Amino acid sequence: MSSPAPSPCPALPAPRTLAFARSGEIARLACFCDNAAVPRAAVPSSPPPEAPDPSQAPPDLAQAPPAPAAPSPPLSPAPSPSAARSAGRGGLAIAGAKVSFIVFGFVQQLILPRLLGTDGYGAVSVVFAGVGVVNNVIVATGIQGVSRAVSSVAEHHAAEAFRRTLALHAVLAIAVSSTFALLAGAIADFSEAPHVAGPLRLAAAIVLLYGLYAPLVGALNGQRRFLAQAGFDIGYGALRTASVAAGALLFLRAGQSGVLGAIAGFVAAAAIIVPLAALKTGFGRRGSAGPSIREHLVFLLPLAVSQTFLNFLLQTDFFLLRRFLGQATNHLALGAKAADDLIGVYRGAQLFAFLPYQLLLSVTFILFPMLARAHAEADRAAVRRYTMTGVRLSFLLTGLLCAPISGLAPHVLRFAFPVEIYSRGDGALRVLSLGMGAFAILGVASAALTSLRRERVAAALTAATVLLVAIGCSVAVPRAPFGPDMLVSSATATSLALATSAVVAGVLLHRVAGGFVPAATALRVGVALAAAIAVGARLPWLGKVAVLGEAVLVGLVYLAILIATREVGRDDLAVLRQAFGRRGRSA
């Protein structure tokens, strides 16, 4: 039998205070997804294998809160203290896996430009971006779909539900990977990069292997085997980083394409982790338990559509920029290497620009289930309170993250990349980091709309944002002179589109939830952010170690202005003291 559903969600503090919860409370909160308690799934699905890679997509993407599940039976009493502690440990393990993926993704992206050169890094980034869009969708549907199927049946029927859904996902993996291989040439041609068609076709094997791996991870998640799930994710992150670097190095030493070698290493890592995961999970057993094929597809389809829109949004500017760079180099007879070189610079800027969105995903993991619970109970006051608290926290954290990245843009790139990237990417990073901050707010607002059963509105907003980014880049980028100016134009058009959509999302959320963020908060954050960026832009280069100190200084300037304007006050500090006090007593 499945474990009891969790107890009702505790209330957040008032909108002017920060929200904290102990591990047991977080474990109980995370069980709720759009009015439905998913039995035995005590924490959100872990980061998928590819989503946290900063070079491809932040994440969320596949880390977005689960799609609506079927209506659940009445809630049972809260789990026992031991069950809560177990869920809390599992949640910490999943969080650790997320952090590890961000770290391994950064390491991978820092190594590749030094192995392949900036142009090779740009070429391999085109391949990673193409396969990343498909992988993130297939991983999200695989993990969430199988986890839902396994956790929604009695424990002794879990193996049967796993076998049925695994077979379906295997068929889908074959179909999607075959289609990707057939479209590899078209993707390369659209990007004006025909030389990456071969690596893209090889990357179809990654899609196939991820399509098999994701259901195995979903089974671990649905069975609450969170430590095993986190162990595989952390181990695979390290394996993939090492394999990609080793593959590129071996191919280069053999006189072959380092780009092809990096993709071959990627395939090798995926080919190793799939059988290891299968040994842990098995393949289930025959039986009739679990959703039918039709029921499972009905659940997967809207999730796949929303994930597709979201992942296209993350890569629209990148692919259009590569296309326009390719057209410009063809017109100027500069060759494909010049376009790869500049797209490599832009990818380096994206690596840091994505950080606010990646790190703000944790807010949605807490806000989403609490809003869903309040909506299920028709508690309008709670919905408004949770919305304003969560969005305010998102604004404060987004500003804190964006200020050092934008203000210290040239130093941040110089800290991580060779001169070919940091000398030409600082302008793009300064602008794009602010756009990704707007995207982080958009992501939180979309998660809130989804939790309030406005999934179609959130999906339509995402699709409209893709269109806005595409129009903006198509108008602005080709008009810019060839070189770094094209990168800044792309970053500016993308940021304006994301900021516009974030404002629209705020208006929509205000109509649905009765609140978004106080105008005074938005104004104070804007003033503090502008001042902190201005300070950071005037700080000199003092060495790589000093960059960390300068980032702290810029963050302190931002916080000092918020304190001086009374945006952050005693209430917030009291909640911090209370949270640490509770933690100390429970330790």
Salt bridges, closest charged atoms under 4 A:
GLU25 OE2 - ARG22 NH2 3.52
GLU50 OE1 - ARG240 NH1 2.71
ASP53 OD2 - ARG240 NH2 3.70
GLU160 OE1 - HIS157 ND1 3.64
GLU160 OE2 - ARG285 NE 3.64
ASP340 OD2 - HIS195 NE2 2.66
ASP340 OD1 - ARG322 NH2 3.07
ASP341 OD2 - ARG424 NH1 2.63
GLU377 OE2 - ARG373 NE 2.88
GLU567 OE2 - ARG16 NH1 3.34
GLU567 OE2 - ARG392 NE 2.88
GLU567 OE1 - ARG524 NH1 2.83
ASP572 OD2 - ARG392 NH2 3.30
